[in-house]
Amino acid sequence: MLKRTLAVALAGAALATIALAQTVPPMPEDTKAIRMSGVGLTVSNLEKSRAFYEVLGFKVASRVPATGAAVEYLMGLTGQVREDNLVVIRQGTVQPGATTFGRVNLVVPSGRKMAERVAAAGYKMDRPIVDGTNFIRDPDGYQIELYQRPAAPAAPAKK
């Protein structure tokens, strides 16, 4: 009897989930996201993290508040808030290791050169530096992937 009750309950829940999923209306054009603008990270030391991201080539595009002691920086590669994919760093409490977030992907022309730059600035590497894509961590333990796109395929030889 218990098995049958459980099976009926699970089937009902599955049907309710399907019905709920089918009631979500299509996304109107004036509501669709335009692009992902970036990621937000809570950091334990705002200035230490700002310095780390500056080593990677990020520039402070904006700060909150505009005057007084900063509690948040909006950082991008061009310094233009409306054009960049941003890393937003905000002062707060971080769990040791910051391993539950995933990672920030940064496209770079040379993963080795950027990793060497980060190491030269005094930051520790997770792994040995290699040609191509490298992985580093910011001061709070967030993983940063220095993604080097594969070389374009060679053009076929002309006959």
Phi, psi and omega per residue, in radians:
M1 nan -0.736 -3.133
L2 -1.105 -0.702 3.132
K3 -1.096 -0.731 -3.123
R4 -1.151 -0.741 3.135
T5 -1.086 -0.763 3.128
L6 -1.110 -0.745 3.141
A7 -1.103 -0.742 3.132
V8 -1.130 -0.729 3.135
A9 -1.116 -0.756 3.127
L10 -1.140 -0.718 3.119
A11 -1.120 -0.725 3.112
G12 -1.102 -0.734 3.125
A13 -1.123 -0.707 3.133
A14 -1.111 -0.775 3.128
L15 -1.134 -0.688 3.109
A16 -1.110 -0.698 3.119
T17 -1.121 -0.760 3.120
I18 -1.104 -0.775 3.135
A19 -1.085 -0.722 3.134
L20 -1.113 -0.765 3.139
A21 -1.095 -0.591 -3.119
Q22 -1.345 -0.297 -3.131
T23 -1.533 -0.100 3.108
V24 -1.254 2.110 -3.100
P25 -1.251 2.766 3.063
P26 -1.045 2.674 -3.127
M27 -1.318 2.093 3.091
P28 -1.172 2.595 -3.125
E29 -1.000 -0.637 -3.102
D30 -1.396 0.109 3.130
T31 -2.047 -0.380 -3.075
K32 -1.039 2.471 3.056
A33 -1.096 2.506 3.139
I34 -1.471 -0.817 3.116
R35 -2.903 2.830 3.023
M36 -1.358 2.208 -3.049
S37 -1.561 -0.244 3.109
G38 2.632 -2.790 -3.140
V39 -2.244 2.685 3.059
G40 -2.010 2.259 -3.126
L41 -2.142 2.358 2.983
T42 -1.521 2.255 -3.081
V43 -2.148 2.661 -3.097
S44 -1.433 -0.458 -3.135
N45 -2.423 1.795 -3.020
L46 -1.007 -0.825 -3.080
E47 -1.224 -0.644 3.094
K48 -1.105 -0.735 3.132
S49 -1.234 -0.675 3.077
R50 -1.003 -0.796 -3.142
A51 -1.086 -0.697 3.122
F52 -1.069 -0.873 -3.104
Y53 -1.183 -0.474 3.040
E54 -1.162 -0.598 3.072
V55 -1.068 -0.592 3.122
L56 -1.365 -0.081 3.109
G57 1.797 0.052 3.110
F58 -1.324 2.605 3.098
K59 -2.116 2.570 3.058
V60 -1.245 2.056 3.122
A61 -1.619 -0.519 -3.134
S62 -2.834 2.801 3.091
R63 -2.415 2.687 -3.141
V64 -2.193 2.198 -0.159
P65 -1.269 2.956 -3.102
A66 -1.112 -0.535 3.087
T67 -2.273 2.822 -3.114
G68 1.509 -2.904 -3.106
A69 -1.221 2.212 -3.134
A70 -1.247 2.468 2.998
V71 -2.058 -0.173 -3.110
E72 -2.735 2.463 3.007
Y73 -2.120 2.414 2.959
L74 -1.790 2.056 -3.028
M75 -2.131 2.405 3.098
G76 -2.519 3.029 -3.094
L77 -1.372 -0.388 3.124
T78 -1.852 -0.293 -3.070
G79 1.472 0.110 -3.141
Q80 -1.826 1.886 -3.052
V81 -0.972 -0.727 -3.043
R82 -1.383 -0.243 -3.084
E83 -1.880 -0.483 -3.042
D84 -1.421 2.761 2.756
N85 -1.520 2.151 -2.954
L86 -1.792 2.629 2.850
V87 -1.863 2.038 3.115
V88 -1.769 2.066 3.116
I89 -1.912 2.328 -3.083
R90 -2.316 2.342 3.104
Q91 -1.069 2.347 3.106
G92 -3.101 -2.926 3.129
T93 -1.671 2.269 -3.112
V94 -2.039 2.355 3.035
Q95 -1.250 2.417 -3.118
P96 -0.934 2.314 3.082
G97 1.618 -0.407 3.109
A98 0.682 0.874 -3.029
T99 -1.651 -0.123 -3.050
T100 -1.541 -0.110 -3.074
F101 -1.353 -0.740 -2.964
G102 2.022 -2.141 3.091
R103 -2.773 2.815 3.026
V104 -1.703 2.292 3.110
N105 -1.782 2.213 3.137
L106 -2.139 2.026 3.126
V107 -1.368 2.198 -3.117
V108 -2.309 2.659 3.120
P109 -1.219 -0.536 3.128
S110 -2.459 1.892 3.112
G111 -1.078 -0.661 3.128
R112 -1.107 -0.858 -3.095
K113 -1.086 -0.711 3.137
M114 -1.207 -0.718 3.107
A115 -1.096 -0.716 3.092
E116 -1.107 -0.661 3.098
R117 -1.097 -0.779 3.140
V118 -1.117 -0.769 3.126
A119 -1.116 -0.707 3.141
A120 -1.135 -0.453 3.111
A121 -1.419 0.013 3.057
G122 1.706 0.144 3.129
Y123 -1.601 2.515 -3.112
K124 -1.366 2.526 3.079
M125 -1.649 2.489 3.048
D126 -1.249 -0.659 -3.029
R127 -2.367 2.884 3.032
P128 -1.062 2.526 3.132
I129 -1.261 2.357 -3.125
V130 -2.233 2.910 2.966
D131 -1.237 2.384 -3.137
G132 1.727 -2.573 -3.063
T133 -1.235 2.377 3.112
N134 -2.247 2.772 3.123
F135 -2.147 2.304 3.127
I136 -2.297 3.059 3.068
R137 -2.271 2.522 3.074
D138 -1.412 3.118 -3.051
P139 -1.036 -0.377 3.120
D140 -1.704 0.004 3.107
G141 1.705 0.052 3.076
Y142 -1.204 2.338 -3.130
Q143 -1.407 2.371 3.084
I144 -2.067 2.148 3.078
E145 -1.649 2.094 3.064
L146 -1.594 1.523 -2.991
Y147 -1.458 2.100 3.070
Q148 -1.828 2.016 -3.133
R149 -1.099 2.540 3.085
P150 -1.096 2.660 3.106
A151 -1.099 2.573 3.103
A152 -1.123 2.545 3.119
P153 -1.084 2.545 3.132
A154 -1.149 2.484 3.109
A155 -1.172 2.481 3.117
P156 -1.095 2.544 3.127
A157 -1.149 2.426 3.102
K158 -1.384 2.469 -3.125
K159 -1.683 nan nan
